[in-house]
Amino acid sequence: MSQKIEELARANVRALTPYQSARRLGGNGDVWLNANEFPLPVPFELSQQTLNRYPECQPKRVIERYAAYAGLTPEQVLVSRGADEGIELLMRAFCEPGKDAILFCPPTYGMYSVSAETIGIEYRTVPALDGWQLNLPAIADQLDGVKVVYMCSPNNPTGNLINQDDIRKLLEMTAGKALLVADEAYIEFCPEATLAGWLQEYPHLVILRTLSKAFALAGLRCGFTLANKPVIDLLMKVIAPYPLATPVADVAGQALSDEGIALMRQHVAELNANRAWLFEQLPQLNVVQQVFPSETNYILVRFSDSPKVFKALWDQGIILRDQNKNPGLAGCLRISIGTRNECERLIAALQALSLEQA
Ligand SMILES: *Cc1c(COP(=O)(O)O)cnc(C)c1O
């Protein structure tokens, strides 16, 4: 019976491996350093008592506040159910299944391939160079038929920024052929690196943002797509009629108030200080082989025996993200920056393992 139902499904869906979110992978921890979340909840109160009514498709206050925050006009902003929905809307609006392709450069964020597979769009990969920079000649060779190029900067899970000179070249290379989507999920940790100021120059540039990371609102599911009006207008054709629940718009509006933004900046400063502390501590441990530079709220670390480290910490309730199977990341674990206390617990646990190994 269930066999028959399986056969009814689309072939690409039958073949699909769903995104292995940190939440799905589970674990029984009390120190969660595996999903790049902010470590503490930020309190909000709901002010809208109108749940009998459908919400606005694009809540005005949220759009206006995000536009002001990003230095753009409201017509350049689309709000959606997380940046993940933005990733998918772009494919649905711009890629013909079975004909067009997307392209990205691994190791990078996992949802580009998952969304492409779900919709039935071919994806091409051009592995990043040393230092996880763009391999421009290889990208140029692969661009035929590509409608959307996804580039994550700073990149998840490696933590580095993509060189801006290379991004300019990629924008020249894709002009008139494909969109270049810059995923800026972590831009609050290095705000000077944003490409938002480039939108006026490049009609095919698109930027993805989220409230899930620096704004401490992963549970809210609220993200933004920044682009020029012609792109936003096309996305508006394919977005659901009511993508954001009324309470989501309510909280997002508060998070984007002056006080909300000031609190976010204070949190970013705290996490950046904790990251600097980890950068001092980690290289001193003999289980650690390599600590990669990071502009984000996580650090990628290569260990001499990463499965052992992962398991030993897991058993102590410290949950990291295994990157071992990601191309080029053998032996690597990704560590989200937690509270100072959580960082100290992490280092203490790694020190104990290092003594064992000595
Ligand atoms: C977390 C993350 C997202 C998804 O953000 P949501 O708004 O929570 O959907 C998108 N891109 C990257 C690179 C991320 O790390």
The ligand as a Tripos MOL2 file, in Angstrom:
@<TRIPOS>MOLECULE
LIG
   15    15     1     0     0
SMALL
NO_CHARGES

@<TRIPOS>ATOM
      1 C1         20.3380   30.3080    8.3240 C.3       1 LIG1
      2 C2         20.5850   30.5730    6.8930 C.ar      1 LIG1
      3 C3         19.5480   30.8650    6.0050 C.ar      1 LIG1
      4 C4         18.1100   30.6850    6.3620 C.3       1 LIG1
      5 O1         17.5730   31.6650    7.0810 O.3       1 LIG1
      6 P1         16.0470   31.5710    7.5390 P.3       1 LIG1
      7 O2         15.6320   32.9840    7.4860 O.co2     1 LIG1
      8 O3         16.0910   31.0070    8.9310 O.co2     1 LIG1
      9 O4         15.3000   30.7100    6.5780 O.co2     1 LIG1
     10 C5         19.8530   31.2040    4.7050 C.ar      1 LIG1
     11 N1         21.1230   31.2230    4.2870 N.ar      1 LIG1
     12 C6         22.1360   30.9060    5.0980 C.ar      1 LIG1
     13 C7         23.5160   30.9470    4.5760 C.3       1 LIG1
     14 C8         21.9030   30.5590    6.4160 C.ar      1 LIG1
     15 O5         22.9180   30.1870    7.1950 O.3       1 LIG1
@<TRIPOS>BOND
     1     1     2 1
     2     2     3 ar
     3     2    14 ar
     4     3     4 1
     5     3    10 ar
     6     4     5 1
     7     5     6 1
     8     6     7 2
     9     6     8 1
    10     6     9 1
    11    10    11 ar
    12    11    12 ar
    13    12    13 1
    14    12    14 ar
    15    14    15 1
@<TRIPOS>SUBSTRUCTURE
     1 LIG1         1 GROUP 0 **** ****
